[in-house]
Amino acid sequence: MRNTGSRGKGRSGDDSLQTGPRETFSRGMELRVQESNMIRVFISSTFTDMGSERRALLEKAYPEVQTFCRGLGLVFEALVGNRYGHRALPRLISQKHFDMFSSKLSKNTDGLKLLGQWYLRDANAVPPTYVLQPITALLPHYGDRSSENGVKRESDAARWKATETQLLQLLRNAAAANQSAGHISEEERRSYSISVTEREVALGLWSGGGRTSSLIFVRESPRQKVREGPKRLSKLMDLTSDGLQDAEAQALLSALKARLNALSQKQLNLHSVELVKGAVDPKRKEHAQYLDGLCEQFVSQMKARIGAAVDGKRRVWGAVREERGDSAAEHEAEVGRHVSAAAELCGGVQVREALLGKVSLALWESTNARHAPVVVHGEPGAGKTTLLCKLAEEMRSVLERRAAVVIRLLTLILMLLTLILMLLTLILMLLTLILMLLTLILMLLTLILMLLTLILRLLTLILMLLTLILMLLTLILMLLTLILMLLTLILMLLTLILMLLTLILMLLTLILMLLTLILRLLTLILRLLTLLHPLRIAVEELLRSLCGQICLAFGLAAPTALTADTHLVRFFLNVLEQVSQQGNHLLIVLDDVDHLSDASARLRWLPHDLPPHVHLVVSMETRSEAFARMRLRLETAPAFFEVERLDADAGRRMADSYLESIQRTLAPEQRDFVLRSLEKSGSPLHLRLMLALAKRWRSYTPLAELRLAASAQEMTSLLLLTMEERHGRELTAAALGYVALARHGLMECELRDVLSLDDDVIKEAYRHVLPPSPSLIRLPPLLWAGLKYDLADHLTERWTNGVATIVFTNRRFSEGVASRYLTSERRGRALKILAEYFLGRWSGKLKPVALPGLSLVLPDRKVPPQPLWFSAGLANVRKLQELPFHLLHAGMWEELKQEVIGSAEWLFCQSRACGVRAVIQDLDRSWRIMDCTETRLIRDALLLLKPSLDFLDGVMDMTLFFSELLSRLISLAEPYPELIGQLCAQCQAWLLSCTEPILIPQSSFLQPPGGALTHTLSGLQGGVLCLDVCVEEELVVAGSDDGVIAVWSLPDAQLLHTLLGHTAAVLAVRVTGPALCLSLAADGSMRKWSLLRGGQLLCVEEALPVGADSAWLSVSEQSGLVSVHMGKQVKFFGLDGSTLLSSLRDQDSEILGVLGDSVVSLCEPGTVRITQALDPSAEPLHVHLQDQSAALTQDQDQGQDQSAALTQSQDQDQDPSAALTQNQDQDQASDLKLALFRLDKERIERFLELFHDDDVLSAAVSHDNRMLFTGAKDHIIRVWSVTTGALLDSLCGLDAPVSCLALLSDLIVSASSRSTAVKLWTLRYDTRHKPAPHIPTGSAHSAVTRDCDLVFYVQNQVHHEVLCWNQETGSITERMAVSVEVSCLEVAQSKRLLLCGLVSGTVFIYPLCSPQDTLCIPPPESLSPVRALALSPSENLLSVAYEDQVCLFSLTSRDSSPAVEGPEARLVLGLLHGPLSCCGLLNDQRFLYGTSCGEVRVYDFRSGSGSALEPQRSRVTCVAVSNWETHALIGSEDTTQRLYSLRPARLEHAMDYKGFFFEGVLCAAFSDSDEFVFTGSKDRTIKVWGVSTGKLLLVQFVYFPVVRMVSYRNGFVALSKQGTVIRESFRCPDHISPDYNPLRTVRAQYRVTSNPRGPAPEQQEGEEGRSQSAQGAELQEFNPAHLSLMDMMKSKPSPTCCIL
């Protein structure tokens, strides 16, 4: 049933949640009703006799129902007692009724005079009506609450009571007389007799078409004593003016109860109670029981009705579910809000048809070609939004079936033309048939004539002697025959012509039908940013909404969470291109886009070049800086249309159109008054504000009492002043101020709660009357209802996920409210009240207030609690949205830190319910205002966490969220205990109390927040070979090895364009001119691009040889030259790139670079030649190096990574000097240096040498030539001082060699040919937050001690030294040199030994306490390299695996020093076996090993016998033996890992794990108790398996593959490929819930095949099939190509677990 509501005496309303219809529109579909998550409770009763019941419901029932009401539906609740209710005078009487009543009262002159005195005719209404005058218009002291006028007030009140009775009697008598005469109906007569309560009950119960959710409570007092009399029961019964019982009212009440009993029996609840002294006293036992029973009955029935109305398939707002909701419903709801708002705005308003026609013509003319967007601009309030709404309405009317009249007529004409043409075609076809029949007849006649001719010829032959007359007759007949044949041919030609006409008409019919179809296929997208987002909308939110709607309309793939992060702008542009390529038509209308510009007033996201059939219309303010930039950027002047000020005629037409649409008019003098006020401003907004006030004017109102203002701003102030006079300044200021301050608007129930907490509002509301109960004080609902009614044109409901919040209709009105009411003091107080409300501070507590006439009271304001979770999995979204904003701006920073920033549960709840992006935005805003370092670090931690959440599509459980947050912040807990330390403690406490298997981080192994790395730009699919920056537009340009060029915007880290055109690797890119770029590729072409439009401007073929693997571009703005140089050739082009000026080739030298028009080349050792390429007559200049021993050389084998290069300074056009960087490798990579030279006209002077640990691949010089930035193969960016040569900083965190560097202001841009990402770094960071150093990424060999204090590694395969890294100090403590390459490393944890195997076959053993006391195991006679080392669990035995044999040694000690004895036994490896890949050793001398071919064998050194175990399908990568030698895990590069029992050796479990990135197991370790086994895989996860069951217990994503793992205490210590040390403890409860799913956050499946009592491995082959087929589904063969990344990110994880 529908909600009812009216303003008047004798009823009130109270709602908690409300449902309401909203329409959506997408691609011409019908508008449909949006589902609602609101339930509105409306109470209809009389005040006096139901006061106790209403109070009981408010105190007891409402809180419980409000807690329960989080579903869907609508409930109407009515209370009926012993009083019928006030029968008020009608406020409006139609002129027809008033004339009929006057005719019946013609004899009653006094009655007619009284009626004419109180009801005046309003000619401004259409049709005219009679309006009841305000009481104070004739009785001025009726509402006067001052004490000095008390007598006059009582006198006027008595006079009004008598006057009201007379007026009611007159109207009822006249209505009855007219009803008897048949002039009006019975219902019309009853409208003058029934009470307001009955009208509301009837509307709620019987107007819903049989669908009602009403509850009726009837209270009876059967034994009420008559002797108590009407005076005692005056509050419970209806009385007449003379104090007697109103018999008519009692009769109507009895009739209403009878009707309720007859028609609403199921909703009826009858209560019988005896009144005491005419009232219900809650202190009496029987009355208290009655009230408790009433509340219980109300609550139970409400819950039942709500539960029945809730649809389980509906999306509940704030519900945290495993799967994502349907985005189509969200997009359609957003579309519906904009469409309905546009319809309301332009409804009945006549817009400027000429300007609308010009815009429409511009759209039509640019349909079939690429074009710029259409910009509609004007002054604020000029009517831009209305014009766009009208444009959208016109286009939408073409789309919809129920189109507007004009458009519907256009469609009808097309259909009629089609029918007419078809009828003409049929007529022509019939004519054709008739002509063909005539032709046949003529042909028959012709044949007859021909026969006759033959007969005549025979007669002629026989009768030769006949006369000549007969011969002439024969000739005549022959001529006639010829004529008939000619006529036949003519008729056949006419038939063909008619058939061609028929075909033409059919083609025209098809064309008309196609035109009609095209009109219906055009899709309209409308966004009114000013109307529905009065505060400010984020660009990301707008683009995400637009992309979602377009994809939904055209069936395209919607943006995923990963796409919508940094590729949203690129995705939007691609969607527009796809729509155009499909031949579809799209129109996008965006209002007020200048408010979406960035800090530099740029609209980077707005496309400047649109494809055919796609149109974009935007509006902007003419005086905005964003519009000025847009004007300069767009070259086409016809794309701009100015909305000029209104003239008098246009204003008159617009006013008449608006008033006609609302069925109002104005008196001539009133209309002239409005138009005179409009003359100065000429603003449609000003006119609309005046009409919003003028539509309430009466025709009889004197002109002197009317008030208008001269501008829109002054009109807003006047409107607010009028509201203050009607409803009170405090109520008006507070209500509108709270709506203006709310971040996402306020629900109506929230606004009433907040107003009830505002002491100033309460004092004003109860200034003249006392509250009903001092212990419970709230704002009377009628006060807010009246204000809302008067501001209906400026307030609207914005629906989000089925919940309606009150917001302003436009930004201008919001700004007017803020300027008038939100002073600094009032703003702070209002924000504090809002913050306390959403904190729930006053829920269930008494808030003191001092009311006039009363001392300080402590009432309960009855505001609801604000928990973070309403129930399990149901978040308080409103609190999550509003609380951080209000705490921050109210200055309640301590509460903000404790409740929001420092609460791990808050961060998780907001991430799940609102998205991690919302949390990051709140933290970013808090950090910038509070200047709190800890807040910024927590924000950065969530930024690092965001890719994981996006990859999981937001489906992250609390364990994963807390563990990853802890692993990133734990290193900062000690220096920042206030917030970060508190967060880490909360995460640890929750993880320790978790009832599921969990890994608890004990160290910070994931990238911590802070540091120099600011952003990672993605969007390319190939490695980045080159990059450059555009300083003016703050853009980054990068070229990849697959021929694609990407352009990013630095301020928002968004991918703007992907430039396609090259067919081979892009070798160089250079930015030149205003946002232009040149690119050079291996396909031999050089292309010029526009970085803003994303289009190609120029292509020069054969700029370099096709297939070149390296080339460089240089641009000199001062010389106006572009140079392309490679190896031994250089070409010079003009700055436009199209004209080849010169080409130089020198086979005897190597070109190092170009400075302006000078070519610098290395011609011989120690000599550099400088050639003027454009001046052939100039002699080359030869310059000798100062240090001849350090000659510049180039390594030809390095391709692009050359060891000699010319790095120019940033100000090359002003200073021709340059630095020659030289990469020297003089001592087997142990003495790598970067040499810097200063170049002048006479010599090259070496002035600096910079030492590196690896080859230098890139370099860049700062603009002031004071700092040098170098990138090396060791994945480190180093910052050097050019003046002193000091190393200023080292930037770590890359996962690939740094082959490209560029600088932009204080940002460093880096990239690698082995990575698809571009990284941004800043030097302005706090060095305290610098990530802890670790060993280099991708070290060739590594090992770690159990207590993780030392890490041993070999940085590069060619480096001949083992480095010892101290984890605590973060530095290298030992360098252990070896003679040849290292092949493997192993650590004896208990004996504290490092074992190092070499390719020469030698094994070095280093005691960790004294590495200089090195032991050596000499190589075997065959000099085979060492393939693997293995220690027994007791570390008394050592096995050394060579290529051809395995030797067993004993580790002992002599004189407290380690010693090696042996070899004690040997295992000769057969030639037919694959190479040994890994191995394990037991204390009983059993040796397990796997090969590269997948073989797995066990060999007993004592007996000399061996056996084969179950083979793997690929290379064995891991053999792990448990601590107690009970089990061994065999892992390989395939999907299967096997767990063997070693007593005796037999297979227990085969674990198959198939994931998206699965590439095999790299390492494993057993827990100390051997209950669990931990594995590290190439899919960058750590998995925990149960040893006894083989069951998968946990999967944890750690971002990098784990290459080493050692058990430690109740967890493990691991080493990742990145070089970080991972230390975690594992907790597993004794009982795991059967619903627990270890794969809920990953897309994978696994199967365990167990053989608990199987035979020995060599005998198991025959029974393996039976054991595997005992249970579980068959697992299909794994093929990674069958998996789709997009499907994986969009769908819900669906793991499969089968345990046999």
Salt bridges, closest charged atoms under 4 A:
ASP14 OD1 - ARG752 NH2 3.94
ASP15 OD2 - ARG40 NE 2.97
ASP15 OD1 - ARG752 NH2 2.83
GLU30 OE1 - ARG402 NH2 2.76
GLU35 OE2 - ARG314 NE 3.84
GLU53 OE2 - ARG219 NH1 2.58
GLU59 OE2 - ARG55 NH2 2.83
GLU64 OE2 - LYS303 NZ 3.11
ASP122 OD2 - ARG664 NH1 3.04
ASP122 OD2 - ARG698 NH1 3.16
ASP144 OD2 - HIS141 ND1 3.75
GLU164 OE2 - HIS86 NE2 3.30
GLU186 OE2 - ARG189 NH2 2.62
GLU188 OE2 - HIS97 NE2 3.69
GLU198 OE2 - ARG190 NH2 2.62
GLU200 OE2 - ARG11 NE 2.77
GLU220 OE2 - LYS257 NZ 3.18
ASP238 OD1 - ARG83 NE 3.52
ASP246 OD2 - ARG87 NH2 3.05
GLU248 OE2 - ARG87 NH1 3.37
GLU274 OE2 - ARG223 NE 3.23
GLU286 OE2 - ARG284 NH2 2.95
ASP292 OD1 - LYS60 NZ 2.65
GLU330 OE2 - ARG315 NH1 1.86
GLU332 OE1 - ARG32 NH2 2.40
GLU334 OE1 - ARG337 NH2 2.02
GLU334 OE2 - HIS338 NE2 2.74
GLU334 OE2 - HIS533 NE2 3.80
GLU379 OE1 - ARG623 NE 3.13
GLU393 OE1 - LYS390 NZ 3.28
GLU400 OE2 - ARG396 NH1 2.98
ASP565 OD1 - LYS946 NZ 3.15
GLU577 OE2 - ARG370 NH2 2.91
ASP592 OD1 - HIS595 ND1 2.98
ASP592 OD2 - ARG811 NH1 2.35
ASP594 OD1 - HIS595 ND1 3.27
ASP598 OD2 - ARG604 NE 2.94
ASP609 OD2 - ARG370 NE 3.03
GLU621 OE2 - ARG812 NH2 2.70
ASP649 OD1 - ARG652 NH1 3.28
ASP656 OD1 - ARG671 NE 3.15
GLU724 OE2 - ARG729 NH1 2.97
GLU724 OE2 - ARG820 NE 2.99
GLU725 OE1 - ARG707 NH2 3.02
GLU730 OE1 - ARG826 NH2 3.70
GLU748 OE1 - ARG40 NH2 3.43
GLU748 OE2 - ARG752 NH1 3.85
GLU748 OE1 - LYS788 NZ 2.96
GLU750 OE1 - ARG878 NH2 2.91
ASP753 OD1 - ARG778 NH2 2.89
ASP758 OD1 - ARG829 NH1 3.05
ASP759 OD1 - LYS847 NZ 3.22
ASP759 OD1 - ARG861 NH2 2.88
ASP760 OD2 - ARG829 NH2 3.09
ASP790 OD2 - ARG726 NH1 3.51
ASP790 OD2 - HIS727 NE2 2.59
ASP793 OD2 - LYS695 NZ 2.56
GLU797 OE1 - ARG22 NH2 3.52
GLU836 OE2 - ARG841 NH1 3.53
ASP860 OD2 - LYS862 NZ 3.87
GLU882 OE2 - ARG878 NH1 3.45
GLU882 OE1 - HIS886 NE2 2.84
GLU895 OE2 - ARG841 NH2 3.80
ASP922 OD1 - ARG743 NH1 2.60
ASP922 OD1 - ARG925 NH1 3.40
ASP924 OD2 - ARG928 NE 2.98
ASP924 OD1 - ARG939 NH1 2.49
ASP940 OD2 - ARG936 NH1 3.69
ASP940 OD1 - ARG939 NH2 2.64
ASP950 OD2 - LYS946 NZ 2.62
ASP957 OD2 - ARG1640 NE 2.42
GLU964 OE2 - ARG968 NH2 3.20
GLU978 OE2 - LYS897 NZ 3.99
GLU996 OE1 - ARG1640 NH2 2.61
GLU1033 OE1 - ARG602 NE 2.92
GLU1033 OE1 - ARG633 NH2 3.30
GLU1034 OE1 - ARG604 NH2 3.24
ASP1083 OD2 - HIS1062 ND1 3.48
ASP1146 OD2 - ARG1169 NH2 1.79
GLU1150 OE1 - LYS1128 NZ 3.30
GLU1245 OE1 - ARG1243 NH2 3.70
GLU1249 OE1 - LYS1233 NZ 3.64
GLU1249 OE2 - ARG1246 NH1 2.30
ASP1253 OD2 - ARG1278 NH2 3.56
ASP1255 OD2 - LYS1273 NZ 3.68
ASP1274 OD2 - ARG1278 NH2 2.67
ASP1289 OD1 - LYS1330 NZ 2.74
ASP1306 OD2 - ARG1324 NE 3.35
ASP1326 OD2 - ARG1328 NH2 2.75
ASP1326 OD2 - HIS1329 NE2 3.74
ASP1347 OD1 - ARG1392 NH1 3.86
ASP1349 OD2 - ARG1392 NH2 3.55
GLU1361 OE2 - ARG1375 NH1 2.95
GLU1386 OE2 - ARG1604 NH1 3.33
GLU1443 OE2 - ARG1427 NH1 3.95
GLU1461 OE2 - ARG1454 NH2 3.19
ASP1484 OD2 - ARG1486 NE 2.89
GLU1495 OE2 - HIS1473 ND1 3.45
ASP1500 OD1 - ARG1502 NE 3.60
GLU1533 OE2 - ARG1515 NH1 3.86
GLU1548 OE1 - HIS1527 NE2 3.32
GLU1548 OE2 - ARG1546 NH2 3.65
GLU1548 OE1 - HIS1549 NE2 3.79
ASP1552 OD2 - ARG1647 NH2 3.88
ASP1579 OD2 - LYS1583 NZ 3.14
GLU1663 OE2 - ARG1666 NH2 3.92
